[in-house]
Amino acid sequence: MAKFLLCWLRVCKLSLSDIFVVLSKTVKLWNIESGDCLNTFVGHNSPVFSIQACRALVISGSKEGKIIFWDAEQGSPVAIIQAHDGPCNCLFVWGSHFLSGGGDALVKQWDIGTMTCLRTLQGHKGPVQCIKMSWSKIISSSEDGTVRIWDLEAPVHKLGRQYDEMKNSLLPFDTLEHDDGTT
């Protein structure tokens, strides 16, 4: 009887010739052209679910909800934060900020320089699986079957207040508007 190994492969491009590949609890930096492993990043205690590269930093999120910031050249941890109560399923880097989405149904926006949480967005009813950011909007999708568009310029954000759920933040997929004004 054949045995099958289920493997979640996460890949993140660092440069034209170098990529990061996640293998369970370990992140490896590989040169595509030579096939050589250039560095191994060891530090997570549970499987790595997400990874992003940002300049000289590599950011990885794990099943236990921890995010580790790595020095890309040295392969050593710079900082470790407990980001989510549950897995850190996805990461997205945008300028000097990054986003994390977790099994706790939360989307969090972080400052890369200080590695501190700037805001927590609540509203999903299931684990967040994908996040993206574009200028003043955060888009997230969840296992609850919803896509949420968070407007960061809404008055509640300008006042800096914490909130539970934005009105009209849940849109049916077929009503999303493209940049050219078509749906």
N, C-alpha and C positions, 0 to 999 in steps of 0.2 A: 504494500500500500504506500503510495507516494505521500510525502509530507510537503505542505506548502507554507511558505513564509510570507506573511503579509507585511509589507514594508511601506511606510509613509515616507516618501522622498521629498525633501524640501531642498531647493536650490536657490542660491542668491548670487548674482553676478557682481564681482568686485571691479573687474576691468575686462578688457577685450580677451585676455588670456587666462584670467584667474577667476575661479568660482568657489563658493562655499557650499558644501554638501553636508546635510545633517544625517547622521547615522545614530539613531536612538538617543543616547544622552551626550553624544559627542558631535562637535562641529569640526569639519576638516576643510582646509584651504587647499585646493588642487589647481595645478597649472594645466590647462586644457591641452596645450601644444605638446608638452613633454610627458604628460601623464603622471608627473611627480606630485606627491603630497608635500606641500610646503610647510604646513603647520597643523597641529591638532589642538583644539580648544576643549579642555576638560574642566568641568565645574558644576554641571547640572546634576541633580540627584534623581531626576526623572526624565522621561523622553522629551526632546525638544520638538515643539509643535510649530514654531515660527522663527523666521530669521530675516534680518534686513541689514544691509551695509550702508554706512553713512560716513563718508570721508575716511578718517582713520579709525572709526569705531565700527564694530559689528555688534548688533543688538539681537539677542536670542531670547525667546520666551518658552517656558516649559509647562508640562502637565501640572506641576505643583503651583503654577501661577507666578513663578519668579521670572524676572527679566535680568539677564546678565549683560553688562556692557563690557566689551572686550577691546583691547588694543589690537588692531588688525595686524600689525607687524609682529608684535611680540607673542600674541596668542594668550595673553594673561588678562584676568578679569580686572576691570577698572572700578566697577561698582556692581552691587547686586541689590535689587529692590523686590519687595513682595508686592506685585502689581494687582493680582486678582485672587479672590477666594474661589479657586478652581483653576482650570487650565488657562494659559495665555494662548489663545488659538490663532491670533493674527496680529501682525505689526505692519505699520506703514510710516515711512519717514517723509516729512514735508518740511524743507528748509531747516529751521532750528527747532522744530517740533517733531514729535512722533506720536502715533496713535497706537493703542493696544485694545484688543477686543477679547473678552474672556468668557469662560464657562459660567460666570456669575451674571451673565446677560448685560454687562456694562461695557461702555466704550469710554476710554480715558484718553485725554490729551495731555502730553508731557512736554516739558522743556528739556532738550538734550543737554544743554550746558549745565543746568543745575540738577538734572535728573529728578525733578519734582513734578507732581501731578498738578496741572493747571485747572482741569475741570473733569467732572465725571458726568457722563450722559446716561440717564436711566430712561427706559421705555420699552426695550425689548423684553419679551417674556421667555426667551430661550437663549442658549449660548450664542454669542456673536461669532460668526465664522469668517467674515470678510469686512475690511474697512478701507476706505480711500478718503483722501482729502483734496480739495481743489479750492484755492483761495479762501472764501468765507463759508464753505460748506463741507460737512463731513457726511459721507454716505456709508451706511453700515447695513449688513444683512445678517439675519439670524436664523437659527433652526426653527424659530416660531413661524417661519414662512413670510416674514416681512422684510421690506427694505425701508430704512428710515433716512431721511435727508434732514440733517441738523443745520439750521441757519445760525452761524456764529455771530452775525450782525444784528440779530433780533434784539429788541430793546432790553429783554431780560439779561442778555449777555453784556450789553453796554453798562448796565447797572452793576454787573458783577455778582448777581445773585445766583444762588444754587437753585436748581429746579428739578422736579421729578419727571415731567414730560411736557414737551412743547406741543401746543395746539397745531393741528394740521401738519404734523411731521410724518404722518403715515400716508403714503401715496400708493395707489394701485400702480403696478409696473407699467401698464399701457398708457398712463397719463403723464409719464415723465417727458419733459420737453427737451429736444436736442438744441445744440447751439444755434442752429439756423432757424429756430422757431417752429419746426415741424414736430409732430408727435409720433 
